[in-house]
């Protein structure tokens, strides 16, 4: 066994030196923080032959060596930390094939062996159980050591880059997804002269929210609103129509419903149209919609309310195909409900990506217990936000996103400040320590 001492400014640099000089099979025997940085003692050339020889000597005569219980094998105490969780599989491959090799060697001199010895492979099942137990223990040890390295890496980040760590902690407290939090934290300055550096995470979020600054395209032409069931599309259509009517009147406005599934959907939109004095039409398929839009060319604004279909609903493909066929030139807006969890939001965005939404409208903001998931989703998919809806009032609860960008981020912070945090150091180590460990 070759042992060497390494000195580096950080654990990441120390591990890089170990891998460079001793290879991925090196083992960390100890590590500690010293005045100049990190001291690591590593070793290589662990003699596997001694391990195999010891297990064979402990096995009874005539039985395969792999049949001995793992607890009875004279295995040396494991080292503190594995230097390379992604080490080359040479050792594990050799151990994996050991059970097959041992019975083959035992049965080679079958002609000269007594009759009882011919049945020696019957001990193989016990040996296999022992091997599987050993494999589980090694796997558990590997996971434990990887976790230890992740904690060391995260603690190192907190010491060497306190501002980055603070950004990660505050964004995480707002329920911002780990990948988005890490991307934003990497953009934070290493040092800041600001009197209140707590505003840096908020500033990063505000800067990277894509907003529709010019809403003139949304105020004219053909606009189709798509989204899942219960996203609030019909109410949002009514809000957009009411805002248009207040500015331009209802003469050049038309409302179109393609929702033939939900009971009362068309009646609800018809009621809004009657109140606003706007024309109301229906279309059952793509061809109907195409012909209808041809007749409505004189209208300055046509708002299309589509059927609410879930991401996994078999009817979604047909609905989107009908919209693409019947409203080729329509500007598509995606209604994204802010109150649902991250995986559901991800499924919605991916399912409706086929119609290439020009922007999204965040609905039901007032019903959300956290806004971190929806903010993470729009940043990850580079979606532009046109409007925010935070209530049922028409049209008072429809707000232009460029006027509410800072408000949205502050609302996300305030929502999480009201709820007790359940995040611990283990979460930060798992999500923000692994990248440095495997670098």
N, C-alpha and C positions, 0 to 999 in steps of 0.2 A: 504494500500500500504506500503510495507517494503522497506526502502531506506538505501543504504549502500555505503560507500566510499572505493575505492580500489586504491592501489599504486603498480606500476609495472615498470620494466625497459623498456618495450615496449608495444604497443597496443595489440600485439598478446598475451602476457602474461596476460595483464589485462583482456582481453576477456575470456581467459581460466579460470581465477579466478571467473569471473562472472558466467560463465556456470557451474563451479563446485559447487558453493555455492547456486546460485539462480535458476539454471536450464535454459533450452533453451527459456523459455517464458519471460526471463528478458528483461528490456528495459533500454537503456542507456539514462540518462537524460542530462548528460554533460560530456565532456572530454576536457582535456587541458594538455599541456606539462609543467612540473615543473622542478625544478633543479635536482631532483633525478630520473626523468623519465616521466611517464604518470600518471595523476590522472583521475580516472573514477568514476562517481556517477551513480549507477544503482538502479533500483526499480523492484519489482515483486509483484504479486497479484493485477494486475489491475482489478477493479471490473466490469466485463462485465454485471452483473445483473443491475447495475445502468444505463448502456447504454441502455439496452432493456427496462427498466421501463420508462426511460425518453422519448424514442421514442413512447411508447404506450400512455403516457399522452398527447403528442402533437398531436396525431391522432384524427380526428373527431369521434363522437359517431357512433357506428355501422359499422365503417370501420376498416380494418386490420391495425395494427400498421406499418407494413412494407410498407404501401402505402404512407407514408409521404415522401416528397422530401428530399433527402440527405442534401441539403443546409439548410433545416429548422430544422434539428436535432441538439440538443444542445450538439455537440461533442466537447470535450476538445481539445485544440491545440495538435497536434501530437508531441511526443518527438523528440529530435534531431536525434538520431541514434538507430536503432534496433540492439541489441547485437547479435542476431542470425538470419541471413537471411534464414537459413534452419530450422526455428523453427518448433516444432510439430504442426500439422494441427488442433489441437483441437478447437481453436477459430474460424478459418475459416469454419470448418465443422459445428459448431453450428450455425453460421450466415447463412451458405448456406441452412440449413434445416428450418430456421425460417419462410420463406414465405409459406412453405407447412404446418407448424404447425399452423400458425395463422388462415388461412381459415378453417381448420378442427375444431379449437376451436370455431370459430364464428358460425359454422353451426350445432354444437351439439344440442342446444336447439331449433331445427327447428320447432317442433310442437307448442311451445308456442310463437314463434316470429310472428309479423305481416307480412302480405304478402310482404310489401316492403323490410323487413329485409331478406326475403328468397333470394332476388337477390343481397344481399350485396357482394358476391364473385365477382361481375362484376368489383369491384374496384381492383381486383388482378393484372390485367395487368399493371396498374400504379405502384402498389407496386413492381412488378417484375422489372420494369424499374428502379425504385429507388434503388432496391437492386443491379442490375447490374452496375449502376453508382457508387454505393458505392464500389463495388468489384473492378471496374476499378481504382478508386481513391486509394484504398488500395494497389493494385498491383503497381501503379505508385509510390506510396510512398515507397514501399519496394525496387523497382529498384533504386530510388533516394538514399535511405539510403545505399544500397549495393555499389553504385558508390562512395558514400562518404567514406565508410570504405576502399574501394580499393585505393582511393587516399591517405588516411591516411597511409595505409600499405606501398604503394610505397614510400611516403615521408619518412617514418620511415626507409626503406631500404637504401635510399640515405644518411641518416644521420648516421646510425649505420654501414652500409657496403658500403662505397663509392666506393671501388674497384669493388665489384660485380655489383653495379649500373652502373659503367662506362663501364664494359664489356657488360652488357645488352644494353646500349645505342649505343655502337659502332657496335655490331653485328646487332642490329636492323637497324642501318643506312646502313648496307651492305645488307639489305633485307633478312637476315637470319630469318627463321621461328621462332615464339615465343617458341615452344617446344624445338627446338634445341638450341636456344640462352639461355634459362633457364638451360638446362642440362649442357651446357658448362660453364655458369657463376657459377653454383654450384661447379664446379671443380677449380675455381680460388682461389688463396690464399686470406686470409682475409687482409693480409698486404704484401707489397712488397718493397724490397730495390732497385728495378730497377730504374735507372735514368729516363727511359722513359716507364712508365707503360702502355702507349698506345699500346705497342707491345704485351701485354698479350692476347688480343682477337685474334690477328693474330696467335700467337703461339698455342693457344688452337685449332683453326681451322686446322692448319697444322698438329698438332699431331693427330687429330681424323679423318683426311681424310685417308681412306683405299686405299692403292696404290699397284699395282702389281709391286713389286720390281724386280722379276725375269721374264723377258719376253721370256725366252727360250721356254716355252710351246706354246707361241703365234707365234713363228717363225717356227713351224713345226706341222705336224699332219693334222687333219681335223678341220677347223674352219668355223663356220656358223655365219653370221652377221644378226641379227634380229632387228626390230624396226619399227616405224610407217612410214606412207607415208611422204616423204619430209625430212627424217632425214639425208640424205646424205650417205646412205649405199653403193651405187654403187661406188661413188667417194672414199669412205674410203677403199673399197675392192681394188680399183686401187692403192691407196697409199700403202697399205700393200703389194700388189703384187710387186710394183716397189721397195720397200725397200728390199724385199727378192731377187729380181733379181739383184740389185746392190751388194748384199753380196754373193749370191750363184749362180747366173745365172738363166735362165728360164727353163732349161731342166727338172728339177724335180718339176715344178710348174704347177698346173692345176686350172682353174677358172670354176666354175659351177654356172649357173643361174637357179633359180626356179621361177623367176618372169615372169609369163605369163599374167599379168594383165595390167601393165603399158606400154603404147605404146612407143616403142623405147628403153625400158630398156635393153633387151638382145643385141640390136645393139650397145648400148653404151659400155657395158662390152666387146663385141666382138672387138670393136675398140681398147680398152685398151689392150686386149690380143694380138692383132696383133702388136701393137706398142712394147710390151714387148717381143714378140716372144714366148708367152706361149700358152698352149693348152686351148681351150674353149669348154665347153659342156653345154647341157641343160637337165633339168628333169622336167616333168610336174606333177608328183605326188610322193608319198612316195615310191612306188614300183620301179618306174623308178630311183629314187635317190639311193635306196639301191643297185640295180643292177649296176648302174654307179660307185658308190664308190667301189664296189667289183672289177671292172675293173681298178680302179685307185690306187690300193694298192701299186704299185711301186713308186708312186709320194711321195715326202717328204712333200710337202705342198699342200693341197687342200683348196681353199677358196670358200665358198658357199654364193652367193648373193641371199637372199630370197626376196619375194614380200613384198612391203610396205603395211601394213594393219593397219588401225586405231584401237584404243582400243575398240571402240563400233561397229566395222564392223563385220557383221555376218560371214564373211569368215575367221576371225582370228582363230577360233577354228580348222577349217579344215587345215589351213596352218601350225599351230603348231603341229597338230597331224601328218601331213605328214613328217615334219622335224624329229619328235621323232621316227617315223617308219623307215624312210629312212636313217637317220644319227645318229644311236644310240650312237656311240662313239665320236661324234663331240663335240668340245668345243664351247659353244655358247657365243657370245659377243653381248651385247645390245647397239645399237646406241641410245644415249640419246641426243636429240637436246637441247643445252644449252640456246637457245634464247626464249623458250616458257615459259608460266606462270606455277605457282606451281601446280595448280589442274590438268593441262594436264600432267605434269611430273608424278604426283602421279598415274594417270590413266594408263599411259604407263608402269610404273614399275609393278603395280599390274596385268596388263593384260598379260605381258610377263613373269611373275614369274613362270608360268607353265613349262617352258623349263629350269628353274634354271640357269640363266646366270652365267658363271664363273667370268665375269667382265663386265665392261661397257666402251664404248668409248664416250667421250663427244665431240659431233660434233657442228659445227656452233658457236663456241665460239666467233668468230669475229663478229657475228651478234647480240650478246646478249647486251641488254641495262643494264642488271643486271645479276650477276652470283649467287646471294644469293639463288634463288629458286632451281637451280640445285645442288648447294653445300648442301643445307638443305636436298634435296631428297636422295642424295647418302649417307649422314650420317645417316639419319633416317632408311633407309633400309639396311645399312651396306654393300653397294655395293663397290666393289673394282674398281678403275679406272686404265685402262691399257694405254690408249692413249688420247691425246687431239688433236682436229683438229680445226685450226683457220684460214682456208682459202681454196681456190680451187686448189692451186698448188700441183702437184703430183711429188715426195712425200714430198716436202719441208715442207708442212703445217701439217705434221703428227709428233707429239712429244710424246716421252715416258713420262708417267705421273710422274714417280719417278724423272725425271729430271726437271719437271715443277710444282712440288707440291707448292713450295713457290710462284712461278710466278702466279699460279691460284688464290691464296688467295689475293695477292697484286693487281691483275687485278680486282678482285671483289671490293676491297676497292677503287681503282682509279675510277672505273665506277660510283660508288655512290657519290664520291666527286665532280664529274662533274655536277651532277643533284641536284637541290635544294630539301632539305628534307621537307616532308609534315607531319612528325610525331610530335605529340604533347604529353603533359603529360597525356592526356586522354588515349592514346594508351598504354603507359607504365602501367598506373593504371589498365586498363582492363586486360592486359595480364600477368602482373607480380605482381599485388597487390591482385588478387582474391585468389591465393593459400594460402597466409598467413591469409586472412580473414576467410576462411573456415577451416583452420587447426584445 
